Amino acid sequence: MTQEPNHLPDDEFRWLEDIYGEKPLDWVRDQNARTETKLVDQKFLELEQNVLEVLDSEDRIPAVTKRGNFYYNFWRDKANPRGLWRRTTWESYVQDSPEWDVLLDVDALAAAEGTEWVFAGSQFLRPPDGTSYRRALLRLSPDGGDAITLREFDVETRSFVDGGFKIPAAKTYANWLDEDTILLGTDFGPGSMTTSSYPRTSRILRRGQKPADAELYFEVPAEHMLAQAVHDSTPGFEREIAVDVIDFFNYRNYLRRDGGWLPIDVPTDVEVGFHKQWLTLRPQTDWQPAGTSTTYPAGSLLAAGLEDFLAGSRDLIALFTPDAGTSLQSWSWTQNFLLLNLLQDVSSQVLVLDPAKNWAAAELDACPPLHSVDASAVDDEDSDDYWLVATGFLTPSTLSRGTVAGGPATAVKSSPSFFDASGHMVEQHFAVSKDGTKIPYFQVGPKDLTYDGGNPTLLSGYGGFEVSRTPAYSGTVRRAWLQQRTSDGRGGVYVVANIRGGGEYGPAWHRAALQANRHRAYEDFAAVAQDLMDRGVTRRERLGCSGGSNGGLLVGNMLTRYPHLFGAVSCGVPLLDMARYTKLSAGYSWIAEYGDPEDPAQWDFIRAFSPYHLLEPRTEYPDTLIWTATSDDRVGPVQARKMAARMRAMGVQNVWFHEALEGGHAGASDNKQAARLQTLSNTFLWNALTG
């Protein structure tokens, strides 16, 4: 056991950090049994079945990715809990019941190999012109965690390639260089992984070579987060690109030129993108390029001719400039146009830019208020077709396909409505945080809501890593919360808070809650909770909150800093021990977000949002469920374990703990596990708030 720096507190529950140790797992089993005894009854099982019905629905939209003439999809349902990787043609896809060609049955593979495989994606080799896509690298996780095995697959023979590329389980990144060569980042042995537990080298692996013999291609310091090299196979623009991921928000980008790596000369907090002859740049802070008099605000999107930029020109084109209410969320190239996905006070807007017409912009008229719409290219090389996915809290998702300058998009698929929403409504409100900042939040509830403080209300949030919480339809939330009824006939109210630390208003909104300013995210969330009570929506005894991962840290702070505001807390796959988070799983990679506890000056502010260290004896805490997964190799299960153990040791009786033995950071590897997890959380909250 390593010695902690003198300024960090002692920890009597370090023994629970032995993830697969017999004693810790015995403790986990005891806690699981206690929690399931409390929650699992006939009503629970009925709700679990209702949730599973949503997750297994045959009427869900099968999301597809176009490769050549086929559309690929991964699908889970009741008959195929681990899933099918399959494909179809466009003519078949648009039918009510497409004919799918199954390429890989993951359940059959798991049974044949005795490993509970979880499909984690594929990457195709670009074929020679005029031929079909055939070879792919498949990513398979043995337990749902981030560590995956890499195996070469032939979609024509529907089998793994004999003697093909096969990389053992690790946190692995790979990219095709040519049909017999891949660029590989993985665990090559001692010294090959960063302190953040990701690959620190990218190497050239040729067919038939052992990974240990692969040629070093790109390398970063061990204290950086990740090394990654990729081959851009765009015809006419083939090139190798390398990225030194210093931390979550700082990168150095390189192009392979003349046998070496040529750096892209921008600050490390400028996001860099390559598309054909174009270079795109998105600064995370205000940026004045050297030798110019123009300052581009954080969150702008800029473009330049790549070769001109490399030659020293800083003649940049501003494609998007944010304002106080509008931010750029993502962008996608079609063959001839650029699509921008924007948020305007957390409602979507889509712009189409035409490089051939001096980047003239036009708005796609497809964005109703209080909804989320996302546009992306179908295939950026062979057409200007785009996908349009529209959804809302009460509006099931619709997938449409359109052509830029070709009129409105046409609906292709729609998700089913899992309950009658005619009696419900969505509203947007703004709370005022401690420092006067207005914080938007969405409220979903009955149209005839009684404002007497008696409504069971679930408040959800995230507030980190520039992640935006936008309107989205969830049949499970509807069935597990909105459709529930109290003894006096009240339904649930569901609320999503768009607090600082997220990306709803761009990089500045995120950076406002970094490190020493982390408290702002928690003050924002508490302000929304207080506003719900001030408006008469709910009261403390009927207000619960839930969050996972960084959202688990958020609700952990509600538990310890604002216990007087909540009647119940559901805290999932959480960060909680901020003294040791950098030593656990991938925690070192998040120092840019939270700070470094090994630095005494930084520990002073980190301790103020470390729930594990904010627990106080003789405090009345709300009912609390802490849940995690043994196989979570991103945050890991130990912070959740230790928090529950410390609370129990302090005499807190109303804390419960549950740990799934597989499922990774998502907490579930298949729909049945996901249904159990969602039912545990929602049943716990509903019972606590209405019992």
N, C-alpha and C positions, 0 to 999 in steps of 0.2 A: 504494500500500500504506500503510495507516494506521500511525501511530506508536504503539507499545505504551507503557503507563505504565512508568516506570523500574523498578518493583519486579518486573515480569514478565520471565521469561527470554526470550532470543532464540530464534528458531525457524528453523532452516535448511531446513525443508521447507514453508514457506509457499507455494511455487510449486505444490504439489499442491492448494491451495485453489481454483484456477481449474478449476471442476468440469468444464466442457466444453472446456477448452483442449486443443490438439493434443498438446503435450508430456505433460501429465498422463494423457490418455487412451491415449497410446502406452505409458506406464508401466503403466497398468491392464491393457492387452491382454497385455503381456509377463508380468505377474504371473498373470493368468488362465490363460495357456497353461502356465506352470510348474505351477500348482496342478492343472489338469485332467490334465496329463501324469502327475502323481503319483497321482491318485485314480481317474481314469476308466479302467476295464478291463471285461472281460466280466462279472465279478461285480458291479461297480458298476451296469452297465446293467441287469442282472437285478433288483437291488434297487430301482433307480429305477422300473422297470416295475411292481414289486410295490407301491411307494408310490403311483404314479399310479393303479393299479387301485383303491386305497382312496379316493383323492380323487375319482375319476370314478365311483364306484359308483352305480348306478341305485337302490340300496336305501337310500341315505342318507335321513334325515328331511328332507323339504322344509319348512323353516321358513316360516311364513306370518304375515301381518299382515292383520287384518280391517278392511275399509273398506266400509261399507254391507253389501250382500249378497254380496260377493266376498272371497276370501282370496288375497292377493297373495304371490308368491314370486319370488326371483331364483335361477337355477339354472345351474351350470356342469357340463359333463361332456365326454367325449371328443369328441362330435360338435359341441359348442358351447363351445369353450374360453373365449371371452369372455363367454358367457352369454346366457340368455333371461330377460326380465322377463315374467311371465305371471300368470294368475289362474284360479281355479276356484270352484265353489260348495262349500258344506259337504257336501252330499250326495255330490258327486264326490270331495272330498278324502279322505273316510274310506274310500274304496274302495282296494283294493290297487294299482290302476293308474288314478289320477285322469285325467280328461280336462282338459287344460290349454288355455287360450286364450292364445296367445302375443301379447303386446302389442308387444314390441320385441326384435328379434334383434340383439344387440350386435355379433356377428361380421359380419353383413350390413351394419350401419351402418358399422363400421370399414372394410370393403372398399369401400363406396360412397363414403366421404368421405376415404379415405386416411389415417386417423388411428387409432392403436391404442387405441380408447376402452376405458376401464374404468368399469363401472357403479358408482356410489357412493351410490345411494339416490334416494328420491322423497319428495315432500311434496304431499299432496292439498289442493285447495281444498274446504272444506266446502260441499256443495250446499244449495240451498233445501230446506226440509222436503218430504218426499215424492218427491224426485228422487234420481237416482243420482250417485255420485261420478264425475266425468268429467275434470276438468282437474288436472294434476299438474306440479310443477316437478321435472325430472329433473336429477340431479347426475352429470356425466360427467367423468372425469379423462382427459386426453390421454396420460398415461404412468404412471398408478398412484400419483402423488403426491397431496399434500393440496390442491393447486390444482385447481379444477374449473370447468367451464363449466356454466351453468345454462340449461336450455331448457324451454319450456312444451310439454306433451304432452297430447293428447286420447286417452283410452283407448277411446272409442267409435269414432273413425275410425282408431285405431292409427297416428297420425302426429303429427309436430311441428306446432304451431299456426302457420299462416301469419301472419306479423306478430306472433307471440306474444313473450313475454318471452324474451330471449336475452342472457346476460351472458358476456363473454369469460373465459378461464381466469384464475383468481386464487383466493386463499383467501377464499371467499365464504360468507355466511350469508344466508338469505332466508326469509320467512314471508308467507303470504297475509294481506292486510288485507281485501280483498274481491275479486270476480272481475276487477276491472280495476286492482288496486293491490297492490303487494307492499312489505313492509319489507325493505330491502336493505342489507347490509353487504358491501363489496367494495373493491377497489382503484380508487378514483375519480380517482387521480392523485396528484401530490406532496402530502405531508402527510396523506394519508387512511389510512395504515397505522400501526400502533403499532411501537415498537421491536422487539416480539416477532414482527412480520411478519403481524399479523392486523388486520382492519378496526377503525378507531377511531371510525367514525361509523356510524349507522344512518339511512337516508334513505327517504323515501316516493317510490317510483317508480310512475308511472301508465302505463297501457298507451299505447304510442306515443311515450313520452318517451325521450330519450337519458339514460343513467345520469348524465352530467355535469350534467344539468338537474334531477336529483332533489332534492327538498326535504329539507334537514337536519332530522332528527327527534330524534336523541340523539347525544351526543358525549362521549368520555372523553379524558383527557390522553394524550399520545403514549407516556409511559413506562408506562402501564397496559397490560394484556395484550390486552383485547378489549372492544368495545362490541357489545351485542346487544339488539335490541328484537323482541318477538313479540306476536302478536295471539292471545289466548285466545278461541276461538270457541264455547266451551261455551254451549249455549242457556240464556238467562236469566242468564248470568254473563260476558257478553262484556266484554273489557277489554284494554288494552295494558299490557305489562310490559316494563321495560327493566332490563338488568343491566350494571353497570360491573364487569367482571372485572379487579380490581386486579392479582392474580397468581393462581397456581394454587389458592390456599386462602383468598383474601379477595375478597369481593364486596360491592357496594352494590346493593340492589334497589329499584326504583321502580314505582309505579303511576301511570298517566296519570289525572289528576284536574283538571278545570276548566282545561284547556289547558296544564297544566304537569306536572312530574314530582314526585310525592309520595314521599319516601323511606320505606322500611320501617325503623323505628327499632330496629335491633338491631346488635350488634357485627359487624364485617366478616367474622369467622370463624364466623358462624352461617349455616348453609345454610337458604335460604328456599324454600318451595314453596307453590303456590296450587292449591286444588281446590274448586270451587264456593264455598260460604260459608266454607270453612276455610283457615286459614293454618297451615302446618307449619314447625317450626323444629328444626334439629339443630345444636347447638353443637359446635365442634371443640375447645374448651377449656372448663373448668368456667365456668359463667355464672350470675351472680346478677343478674337484671333489676333495673334501677333502681327504687327505691321498694318493693322486696320483701325478705323475709328468707330466701328459698329459693334455694339454689344447686343448679343442675342439672349433673350430671357430663357431661364430654365424651362425645359419642356417644349422648346421650339423644335421644329424639324427642318433641317437644312439639306441642300443637295449641292453637289459639285461634280464636274467631270473628273473621273478618277485620275486619269493621266495628267490633267491640268493641275490637280491638287498635289500630286506627287512631284510635279515640276516646280512647285512653289507658289502657284496661284492660290489666293484666298478670296476669290470672287465667288461667294456663296449665294445661293438662292434660298430665300426663306419660303418654305412650302407651307408652314403653319406657325403661327405665333399665338401663344395662349393669352387669354384674358382672365379676369378674376373668377369667372364662372365656368370657363371652358378649358378642357384639357385633352391632349392626345393620348389615347389608350394603346393603339396598335396601328399598323399599316400593312398593306399587302399589295404586291405588284401583279397585275395581269400582263398579257403580252405587250400592251401598249399604254396602259394607264396605271395610276397609283390610287389605291383606295385608302382613305383615312377614316379610322373609327374614333369618334370624339365623344366626350361626355360634356353635357351642358347642365350643370346642377344635377348630375347623376342620371340624366336622361340622355339617350343616344342620339347621335347625329352622324351621318356618313357623307363624306365628300369624295368626289372623283376628280383627280387632277390629270391633265393632259400635257405631257412633256412636249409634244409636237406643237402645242399652241401656247408656248411660254408658260406652261404649268397653269393654264386656266382652270378654275375650280367650279364645279357644279354640285349641288346637293342632291343626294338620292332621297326622293320623297317616300320614305318607307319607315319612318320613325315616330310612332305615336308617343305622347308624353307618358312619363312614369313607366316606360318599357325599356328593354335592352335589345339592341339590334347589332349584329356583328356581320361585317362583310369580308369575304376572303376569296382569293382567286381559286377557281376550279383547277386550272393548270396554267401556270404563268408563262409557258412557252408556246402553247399552240392555239390560244384563243383569248378573248377578252371576257369570257364567261366568269361569273362570280356566284358564290353561294351567299345567301342572306338568311341568317338565323334570327328570328324575332321571338321574344318571350316576355312575359310579365308575371307578377306574383299570382295573378288570377287568370292568366292567358297561357294555355299550353303552347309549347314551342312549335313554330312553323318553319320548315326548311323550304326556301325558294331558290330558283336559279334564274339568273338574268344575264344579259349581255350589255356591257357598257355602251351607251348611246343606242340601245336597241329597245327602248321602252321599258315599262314596269316589269319587274321580275315576276315569274310565274310560280305559284305554290306547287311544291312537289310532294311533300310529306307533312303531316301534322301529328303531333302527339295527342293521345286521348285526354279528355278531361276526366279526372278521377273523382270529381264531386261537383255538385251544382254550385257554381260561384255566384249565381244571380243575387243572392242575399248578402254578398260581401262587397267590400270596396277597398281601394288602395288610396292612401293619402300620403303626402309628403309634408313633414313639419321641420322646423328648425329650433333646436335648443340653443341656449347660450352657455358656453363653457366658462370656466372660472376666469379666464383672461379676456372674456368678451367676444371670443370667436363664435360665429354661428355654425352649428353642427347639424347637417341635414340627417333626417332619418325617415324611413318608410314605415308606415303603419298599415297592417292588413287586418281587417276585422269585420264584424257584422255592420250592415248599413244602419241597423237600429240599435247600435251600441248605447248602452246606458252609462253616462259619465258620472258614476257614483263611487268610483274606486274599487269596484268589486269584480273586475274582469281578470281572469287568469291570463297573464301576459308573459310571453317569452321574448326576451331581448337578446339579439345575436349581434356579434361584431367580430372584427379581426384587427385592424389597425396596425399593420406592419408590412414591411418589404414592398411598399408601393402597390399592394394588392387592392383592387377596387371591388366593393360589394355592390353589385348592380341587381336590378330586378330579375328574378328568375323563377320559373314555375317549378314547383316540387310537389308531386303527388303525395310523397311521404309526409311532408310538412302538413299538407292539407288534411290527410287522414289522421295523422298522429297528433295534431294540435287543433287546427281550425274546426274540425268536425266533432271534437270531443265536447261533452256537455257536463256542466256541474249539476248538482242536485236541484238547483233552481233554474236550470235550463240555459245557462250562459255558455257561449262558445269561447274558444280561445282567441286571443289577439297575438299576432306575430309581428315583431318589429326588427328591422335591420338598421343599425347605426353606421353612418359613414364617417367614422372618426379619423382624426389625424394619425399619421403613420401609414395610412392607406394611400391609394393613388387616384382617388376620385377627382382631385383638383390638381393633379400633376406632381412633379418632383418636389415642389415647395411644400405641398400638403404632407408628403411623406417625411421630408427632412425636418419639418416642424416638431416631430416627436422622436427624433433619434437620440440615443444615448442619454446625456444629461437632461434632455427635454422629454424623456419618455413619459413622465408624469402627465403630460398634456393629453396623451391618448386615453389615459384612465380618467382624467378629469372630464374629458369629452363624453365618455361612456356614462359616467356618473351623472353628468348634466342631462343626458337623454333620459336616464332612469328617473331623475327628479322631475323632468318636464312631463313625463307620462303620469306621474302622480299629481303634479300641479294641475294638469288638464283633466283630472278625474278619470283617466283611463283605468288606473289600477292603484293599488297601495302596496306597501312593503310586503305584506304577508302573501300577496298574490302576484308578485313580480319575481320571475326567475330569469337567469341568464345562462347562455351556453356559448362555448367556443372551443376550438381545437387548435393544437400546435401553438403558434403565436397567439391565437385566440384563447388557448388554454391559459397562457400567461396573463392575458387580459382579464379573464374571469377569475383567475387566481388572485389578482389584485383587487377585484371587486370583493372577493371573499375576505381578504385580510385588511384592506384599506377602507372599504365601504360596506361592512357587514350589515349596517343599519338600513341599507337601501333594498336588500334582497331577501326573499323568503327561501330561495333555493338556487343552487349553482350546479351546473353540469360542466365538468372540466375535462377535456379530452386530449390525449396524446400531448401533454403539456410540457412546456418549460416552466419550472417552478424554483429550482435550486440554482440561482444565478451566481452563486459562488463557484460552482463546479461545472456549469453548463459547457464551458469550453473544453473540458476534459472528457465529455460524454458524447459518444457517437459523432455526429457531424457538427457539434456545437461550436468548434473553433471558427468555422466559416461565418458565424453570425456576429463576430466582434464588431464589425462596422455598423451593425444595427443597434447592439445593446451596450457595447463597451467591453473592456478587458478587466475582469475582477482581480487579476494578478497585479494590476497597477493600483496601489493604495488610493491614489487620488480618484481613480475611476470607480473603485469599489465603494467609495463614499456615496456616489449617486446611484450605483447599481443596487446597493443594499436596500435603498428606498423603494425599489419595485421587485424585490426578490421575495415572493410569497412564503417560501420555506423559512425565511428568516424574519418574517413579519408576524408569524403566529405568536399570539400572546395567551398565557393561561388566564382562566376565568373570564374569557370573552365569549359572548353569545354569538356563535357563528350560525349562518343559515344552513339548512339541510344541504349536504354536499355529496355529489357523486363524482369520483375521479376514475377515469377509465383510460386504458392504454392497450398496447399489444406487445407481447414478448419479442416478436420479430421486428419491431420498429427499429431500423438502424439509422434513422435520421435524427430524431430527438431521443429515442430510446425510452424504455419503460421505467427507468430507475427513479427519475424525478417524481413521477406520479406515485410510485411505491413509497418513497421516503416521505412525501407530503402526507399521505394517508396514515402511515405508521406514526409519524410525529403527532398528528392530530389525535390519533387513538391513544397514544401514550400520555397526552395532555388531558385525557379524560373526556375528549369530545366524542360523544356517543352517536351523534347524527351525521357521521361521515361514512360513506360506503365506497368500496373500491372494486373495480372489475378489470381483469386483464385477459384479453384474448391471446391464445397461444400462437396464433399466426395472424397475418393480415397486414403486417408492415405499418407504415405511418398512416395509412388510410384506416387501419383498424379492422379491415375485413378483406378477405381474398375472393369471396364470391357473394352472390346476392343473398344467400341464406344467412351468412355471417353479418352482412350489412343490415339486413332486416332485424336481426337480434340486437345489434349494437344500437340502431336508431330507436328501437322499441324500448330498450333499457333506459336510454337517456330521456326520451319523451315521457315514458311512464313514471320514471322517478320524479321528474319535474311536475307533471300533472298531479300526481298523488300528493306531493309535498305542498303544492300551492292550493289544493282544493280539499285536502283531507280534514 
